[in-house]
Amino acid sequence: MKTREDFVSNSSSSSFVVFGMSLTEGEVDKMLEAKDLSDIDELLEGTELVARRGIDTYYGEWCVGLPWKSMKSTETKAEFLGRVKEELSKVLVLKDKTVGADMLVDGGYDG
């Protein structure tokens, strides 16, 4: 089976599937300011984490986590979600939100 991780023009398809959490632009801005960074790529540097900005379900939000294909063949779903949560906890500083991990699917991808 072939999968795509970039934008898909067919509206019935999802352009990305990430296991992680969604963050508002304001939450990302606060974290960048706290760490004196200029963009989300710098925040995630040195990790396996990816950031995708949604234009459908997560309109205007950042979806941060690991692509589903990052799941190891020896990992259970629970183990994979635990690993995602652990990776997120290393870089995310959230005052009003708990770091979590869930499947995020969006019909669009805004870079």
Buried (B, 14 or more C-beta within 10 A) or exposed (E): EEEEBEBBEEEEEBBBBBBBBBBEEEBBEBBBEEEEBEEBEEBBEEEEBBBBBBBBBBEEBBBBBBBBEBBEEEEEEEEBBEBBBEBBBEBBEBEEEEBBBEEBBBBBBBE
